[in-house]
């Protein structure tokens, strides 16, 4: 569970509904953490929040020292500071947008004034809803187009990725897990990966397909690996 530092300028609502549903809040924080990593370190394999806490993931800080965990702290506080009465979408959809914008804000701060160097955090123009340190997170949803279903789909897809990460740790050996991560999450070409591992690109593809099939079979037996059509909060916010 994330421990959010006190901030006198931004206090969470003591009776916030998510604080009454701790399992739901934990699931939301898990998704926010993965969404933040996608933006901060797009060329690195993502790590689940539980994996990072257990030391299975490597936290890579941006220039200035801000890490995915730091951004999650800010994003979680913004989410829990959003007035429930103003919510026009689901908490899950709102959490995705807040996580994305907080991560982009951190990336822009870290790369301000620098040219792209080909690293994990290149300086680039990103067209998103403006969200600077002076912006009001409570106005965030009001500035967005009607794209709730897209955000909810992203939430579900990220939850599914989290399950695949867990199952890969549990079911695959080191070589097969490395191949699955490299192709599934990083889009590494099979031939390039094969040269690194001393295998042909064809063999790498065979291993990937077998690993993916094994993981998907296991995932579909997991009750939390749901389709978007099963999303439970679209009518009860």
N, C-alpha and C positions, 0 to 999 in steps of 0.2 A: 504494500500500500504506500502510495506517495505521501510523504509528510510535507505539507505546504507551510512554508515560513510565513510568519505574520507580516502583513503589509498594511500599514495604517491608511494608505490611499485606496486599498481595494480589499474589502472584507466580504467573505462569503456569507450567504444568508443562513442563519442558524437552523432554520426549518426548511432548508432546500430539500425538495423531494428526493434528489439523488443521494443525499446523506441518510435517508431512510431506507434506501435500497442499495446496500453496500455491494452485493453481488453484481448488480447492474452497473454501479459506478466503477467497480474493478474492471469489468469488461470494457467499459468506455475508455478508461485510462490505458488499458492494454492496446486498444486500437489507436489511440492518440499517439502513443509511444512509437508504434510502427510507422504511422503516417509522418511523424516528425523525422524519423530516420531516413525515409525515402527522399526527403528534400535536403536534409543536411549532408547525407553521405550516400548519394545515389549509386556509387560504384562499389559499395561495400555490402556484404550480405547482412540483411537485417537481423537483429537479435530481439527476442521477446523480452518483455519487462521482467518476467520471472527468470529468464536465462541470464540477463544482465545482473540481476541481484545475486544469482548463484555463482557469478564469475565466469559464465560460459560465453559472455559477449565482451567485446573490447570497446569501451567508450572512447570515441575520438572527438576531442574538443575542437571547435572552430578557433580561428584566430581571435584572441581575446579571452579564450578559456571557456566559452559557453558550450555545453554538451547537450546531447539529446535529453538527458535527465533534467538539466537546468531549464530547457525550453518546456518540457512537460510540466514542471512546477508552475511556470507562468501560465501555460494553457489551462491547467486544471483550476487554478485560481480564477481565471477569466470565466471558465464554464460555471463554476460554483458561485460566481458573482452576478450571473445573468438572472434577472428577475423572472421567476416562473410565470408570472402574469403576462409577460411580454412574449412568451414563447409561441411562435406560430408554426413550428415544425417539430420534429422529435429532438430529444436531447442527443441522440446518436448523430443525427445530421448536423446539428450545431457543433458538436464536439469535433467532427471531421474538419469543418471549415475553420474553427478556432485553431486547431492543431496545425493546419496547413499555413495559416497566416502568421502564427507565432514563429513557425520554423523559417518561413521566408523572411520575416523581420530579422531574425537572428542571422540568417545568411547574408542579408543585405548589410547589416551592421559589420559583420566580419570581413566582407569583401569591399567595403566602401573605399573608393579611391584606388583600387587595385585592378590591374588588367587580368584577364583570364590566363592562368598559368598551366591549365590542363590538370589541375588537382581535383580533389573531391568537392571543393567549394568554389567554382569559377565565378568571377564577377560577371553577371549577365542581367539583362533587363527582364523582369518577370512581371507579367500583366496579371495582377490580382486585385482584389478589393483592398484599397489602402487601409493599413492598420499600423499606425506608428504608436510610439509610447504615449502620445497624447490623445489617441483616439479612444472613443467610448465603446467597449466591447458589447454593451447593451444595445447599441445601434447596429451591430454587425449584420444580423439577419435582415433587418429592414433595408439594407443596401444591396442585398443579393437578388438575383433573378429567381424566378420560381423553379428551383432545381432540387427540391427536397428529395425526390426519388433518386436522382443521381448520387446525392450525398449518402443516402441510405444504402445504395448499392455499393458504394465505396466502403462503407462501414462493414457490410457483410463480407465483401471480398477480403478485406484486411483481417477480419476475424478468421476467415478460412485460411489465410496465409499463416496466421499464428498457429492454427491447429497443425498445418503441414510442417511448420518448423519443429513443433513438439514431436510429432510422429517421426520425422526424419531423425531426430536425436535418439528416439527409442528403437527404431526398426532398422535403420541402415548402418552398414559399417562405414569406416572413415572414408574409404575411396568413393563408395557409391553416394555418400552424403555430400562429399566435395563436388562431385559431378552434378548432382541434383541442384545444389545451391548455385553453382556457377552458371548453369544453363537456365534454370527456372527463374532465378531472381536477378542475375546479372547479364543475361543474354550473351554469355561468352560463346564464341563460335566453337563448334565441336572439334574442328581441326586444330585450332589454337590450344584448346584444353588437352587434346590428345598429345600434342608435342610436349606439353608440360608433364604429363603423366606417363609418357612412353607408350601410348596406345594409338591406334588408328582412330581417325575421326568416326569411322563406321562403328568401331567397338564402343567408343564413348556414347554414340547415339543409342546403341543397344542397351547399355547400362542405364542410361537416363530413362529410356522408355520403360524398362523393367522396374526401376525405382519409382517412377511416377505412378505406374499402374498399381504397385504395391501400396503406396501412400494413399492414393485416391480410394482404393478399396477399403483401407482401414478408416479413412476419413468419413466415408459415407455411412459407416457404422457408428460414428460419433454423433450423439444427439445435438451437439451445438454446431455441427457443420451443416448449416441450413441454406436453402435457396432463398433468393430475394423475395419470392412470393410468400415465404413463410414468415417474413419480418413481423414481429408481434406488436410493434408500437405505432404503427401507421395510423391507427384510429384512436388509440388511448395514449395521448402524449405524455 
